[in-house]
Amino acid sequence: MLQIGKYVEAEELGPIPSNAQVHHWVPQRAILEQADAFVTHAGMGGSSEGLLASVPMIAVPQGADQFMNADRLVELGVARRIDTADATAEALRTALLELAADPEVAARSAALRAEAKAEGGTARAADLIESYLP
């Protein structure tokens, strides 16, 4: 499944394989809960969603904070970084197969998910903020 946003039309991509879907928007968190891997530009939102879903990531950063986020995901042991110029079908496939076959990536992804969930999410964040209000 490929989410292309509102500025790209599917026709611009050329022929789409029959086993692929292209959409302007998808319910990303729901899809990540079922995914085996996540190709992401490594923005903070997508990176956080990937960590919460415990899904290995292939980070292809495009700008801003994405380069640092991609490097951090690699440091955490849950991603491979591929720069845009190197993001060929073969490089993406190789990274995907490596991630999927690595039990340490799965273990690290699960551990990070558990840590994130233990923090309490938005409910705890709201409670912390409210505790500082007069």
C-alpha positions as CSV (number, residue, x, y, z in Angstrom):
1,M,0.0,0.0,0.0
2,L,1.4,3.4,-1.0
3,Q,0.1,6.7,0.4
4,I,0.9,9.5,-2.1
5,G,-0.7,12.6,-0.4
6,K,-2.7,15.3,-2.1
7,Y,0.0,16.6,-4.6
8,V,0.7,13.5,-6.6
9,E,-1.7,11.6,-8.9
10,A,-1.4,7.8,-9.2
11,E,-1.1,8.2,-13.0
12,E,2.2,10.0,-12.5
13,L,3.7,6.8,-11.1
14,G,3.3,4.7,-14.2
15,P,2.0,1.1,-14.2
16,I,1.0,-0.1,-10.7
17,P,1.5,-3.8,-10.1
18,S,-1.7,-5.8,-9.4
19,N,-0.5,-6.6,-5.9
20,A,-0.1,-2.9,-4.9
21,Q,-2.6,-0.2,-3.9
22,V,-2.1,3.5,-4.2
23,H,-4.2,6.0,-2.2
24,H,-4.1,9.7,-1.4
25,W,-4.6,9.0,2.2
26,V,-4.7,5.8,4.4
27,P,-5.4,5.2,8.1
28,Q,-1.7,4.7,8.7
29,R,-1.7,3.6,12.3
30,A,-4.3,0.8,11.5
31,I,-2.3,-0.3,8.5
32,L,1.0,-0.3,10.5
33,E,-0.5,-2.7,13.0
34,Q,-0.7,-5.3,10.2
35,A,2.4,-4.4,8.3
36,D,5.7,-6.4,8.1
37,A,7.7,-3.3,7.4
38,F,7.3,0.5,6.8
39,V,9.0,2.6,4.2
40,T,8.9,6.1,5.6
41,H,10.5,9.5,5.0
42,A,11.2,9.4,8.8
43,G,9.2,12.4,9.9
44,M,8.6,12.5,13.6
45,G,4.9,11.4,13.2
46,G,5.6,8.4,11.0
47,S,8.7,7.4,13.0
48,S,6.6,7.4,16.2
49,E,3.8,5.5,14.6
50,G,6.2,2.9,13.3
51,L,7.8,2.5,16.8
52,L,4.3,2.2,18.4
53,A,3.3,-0.5,15.9
54,S,6.6,-2.4,16.5
55,V,7.2,-2.5,12.7
56,P,10.8,-2.4,11.3
57,M,11.4,0.7,9.1
58,I,13.2,1.6,6.0
59,A,13.9,5.3,6.4
60,V,14.3,7.4,3.2
61,P,14.7,10.9,4.6
62,Q,13.7,13.9,2.4
63,G,14.4,16.9,4.5
64,A,14.3,18.8,7.8
65,D,14.4,16.5,10.9
66,Q,14.0,13.4,8.8
67,F,17.8,12.8,8.4
68,M,18.4,12.9,12.2
69,N,15.3,10.8,12.8
70,A,16.4,8.2,10.3
71,D,19.8,8.0,11.9
72,R,18.3,7.6,15.3
73,L,16.0,4.8,14.2
74,V,19.1,3.0,12.8
75,E,20.9,3.6,16.2
76,L,17.9,2.1,18.0
77,G,18.3,-1.0,15.9
78,V,14.8,-0.9,14.2
79,A,15.6,0.6,10.8
80,R,17.8,0.8,7.8
81,R,18.5,4.2,6.2
82,I,18.6,4.6,2.4
83,D,19.2,8.0,1.0
84,T,16.9,9.0,-1.9
85,A,19.5,8.7,-4.6
86,D,20.2,5.1,-3.5
87,A,16.5,4.1,-3.0
88,T,16.3,1.6,-5.9
89,A,13.9,-1.3,-5.9
90,E,16.8,-3.6,-5.2
91,A,18.1,-1.6,-2.3
92,L,14.7,-1.4,-0.8
93,R,14.1,-5.1,-1.3
94,T,17.5,-6.0,0.3
95,A,16.8,-3.8,3.3
96,L,13.3,-5.2,3.7
97,L,14.6,-8.8,3.6
98,E,17.4,-8.0,6.1
99,L,15.0,-6.4,8.5
100,A,12.4,-9.1,8.3
101,A,14.9,-11.9,8.8
102,D,16.7,-10.3,11.8
103,P,15.3,-11.5,15.1
104,E,17.2,-8.7,17.0
105,V,15.2,-6.1,15.0
106,A,12.0,-7.8,16.0
107,A,13.1,-8.0,19.6
108,R,14.2,-4.4,19.7
109,S,11.0,-3.2,18.0
110,A,8.9,-5.1,20.6
111,A,10.9,-3.7,23.5
112,L,10.6,-0.1,22.2
113,R,6.9,-0.5,21.7
114,A,6.5,-1.8,25.3
115,E,8.5,1.2,26.6
116,A,6.4,3.7,24.7
117,K,3.1,2.1,25.8
118,A,4.3,2.1,29.4
119,E,4.8,5.8,29.3
120,G,1.0,6.3,29.2
121,G,0.6,8.2,25.9
122,T,-1.5,11.3,25.5
123,A,-3.5,10.6,28.6
124,R,-0.4,10.8,30.8
125,A,0.9,13.8,28.8
126,A,-2.3,15.6,29.5
127,D,-2.2,14.7,33.2
128,L,1.4,16.0,33.4
129,I,0.5,19.3,31.7
130,E,-2.5,19.7,33.9
131,S,-0.4,19.1,37.0
132,Y,1.5,22.3,36.3
133,L,-1.5,24.4,35.8
134,P,-2.7,26.7,38.7
